Amino acid sequence: MLDVAVAIEYVHRGHNTTIVHCYLKPANVLFDEDMMAQVGDFGISKILAVSKSMAHTETLGTLGYIAPEYGSEGIVSTSGDIYSYGIMLMEVLAARRPTDEEIFNENLDLREWIRRAFPRIMMEVVDANLFPEEEQITSKSEICIASMVDLALDCTKKTPGSRITMKDVVKRLKKIKNGFLEA
């Protein structure tokens, strides 16, 4: 997920003009021979003019991953990619799709399902396969998971202005990774 965040930060900030991916979802993340994540399918991406921080467009994308403002109003901004990234992070942590029938049957979306579990019963919604059977879940790993869930929730806040930037996502992920890897 760090590789994906770095790639999206690059398209958001690495040029004179901002590029918004608009179609960020797990199917558009591929792995190279070194298992480095590569973001693909820029077919519906948008280039935002220097003077604009958002654009309007027809809704394209996949249900569950598109930001609320993108789906309802056609507003495209970097915040929409951040929302999609947060949903992807939740999907990785919980091994549940945003359109999971069990969650929908409870009249919830993935974000709300995870938010309700956080922090009290968070480990009940986290994919058990993240930890091999022989590996004990330590307080360090719980802190790492909690930090990633908190990050995903910050990425998926309802309004675009309340979401963090991809630069902040990268910083936080690096801090989580370094904290987990420290002896």
N, C-alpha and C positions, 0 to 999 in steps of 0.2 A: 504493500500500500504506500510505502514511502516512495518507491520508484514512480508510481502513478502521480502522487502529489508533486514530486519534483517536475515531472513532465507537464502537468497542468499549470504549475507556477510559471514554467518557461513560456508556454503559449500565452499566458495572461500578461506576463511582464517582460519577456525576453526580446521584445521587438518595439519598434516605434509605434506600431499599431497593435491593439489588443485583439487576440483571437479567442473566441469563446467556442469551446468544443461542441456543446449543445446535445451530445449524444453519449455521455459518459455512463457506461454500464459494464458489468463484468465481461460480457461477450466482446467488448471492444478493447479489452486488455489482453495482450498476447505475451508470451514469454520467449526470449531468445535462447540460444544454446547455453548461455551462462545463467539461465533462470532469472534474468533481469526483466522486469515488466516493461512492456512497450505499449503505449496508447495508440490505437489505430482508429480507423473510420472517421475521418474528418469531413465526410461527405456533406453534412448539413451544418458544419461550423460556420460561424459568422465572424467577419472582421469588423470591429467597431472603429469608427472614425476617431481621430485623435481628440476631437472636441466632444465626443459622445461617450458616456459611460454605459449606455444601454441602447437597445434597438427594439423595434417591434417586428414580429414576423408571424407567419402561420405556425401553429403548433405542430411540431414534429418531434419525435422522440418515443420513448417507451414508458408506458404507464408504470408508475411507482418510482421512477428515477427522475422524472422532470420536476422542477421546482414548481410550487403552487402558482407563482406569478407568471411563469412561462406557460403553464397549461391553461390558466384561466384568462390571461390578458395578452399573451404573446410577447411578454417582455423578456428580452434576452440580455443577460449581463453575466459578468464573471461570477456573481453570487449564485446563479443558477447551476454553474458547474460545481461550485462548492457544495450546494445542496445535494447534487447527484453523487458527488464523492462521499459525502456523509452517509447516504443511503447504501452505497457500495461497501463502506467500512462496516456498517451495521450488518449487512448481508454476510460478509466474511466472518465477523465475530459470532453471529448467531446461526449461521448456515441456514438462513431462511430468506426466501425471496420477498420482495416488497409486496407481492401479490399472493402470498401464501394463504391458502384457503382457511386454515385453522385460525390464523390471525384475523382474517376478514370476517369469519363467522362470529367472532367476538366484537364485530363492528369497530375494529382498530386498524390502523396502518402500522407498518413496521416501526416507525419512529415512536409512536405512542405506546406500542407494546413494550419496546425496550425502555422508554422513559419511565413507565410504571414499575418496571423491575429494578430500576437504578435508584439507589445503590443497594437497597436491602436484599433483594433476591436476584441480583445481577447474574451470579454464577449459574442460576437455574436456566437462564435463557442463552447463555454462552455455549457454543458448540463444544461438546465434550471431546471431540476429536482434535481439538487444539492442543490437548495434553495427552501424550501417550499413557496407556494404562499403568506402566511401571513408574511414571513420573508423578510425584506428589505435587499437588497444587499448593504452592507456597504463598505466603503473604506478599512476596515480591511479584509473583505472577498475578495475583489478584489486584495489586496496585497498578500493574501494567495494563491489565484488562480494563479496570475502572477508568484509567486515564484515557484509554482509547474510546471507551463508550462515551465519556464526557466530551471528548473531541468530536465524535460523530454527532452528538446532540447539539454541540455548538455550530456545526456545519449545517444542520438541518432546521435551524430556527425558522419560524413561519415567514418573517419578513426579511427581504434581502439585506436591508441596512443593519440588521441585528446579527448577521452571520459574520464569522471571522474571515480573514483573507486567506488565500492559498499560501502566501508567504508565512503566515502564522501557523497554518496547518503543518507545513514542512518543519518549522522550528519546533513545534510541540512534538511531532513524531520523532524527530532526532533526539529530543530530550527524553522521551519515553524509552526509545531504543537504548540510549546510553545508560539510563538508570537501570534498565533491565540487565544489561550486559556487565555492569560493574560488579566486582566480586563482593 
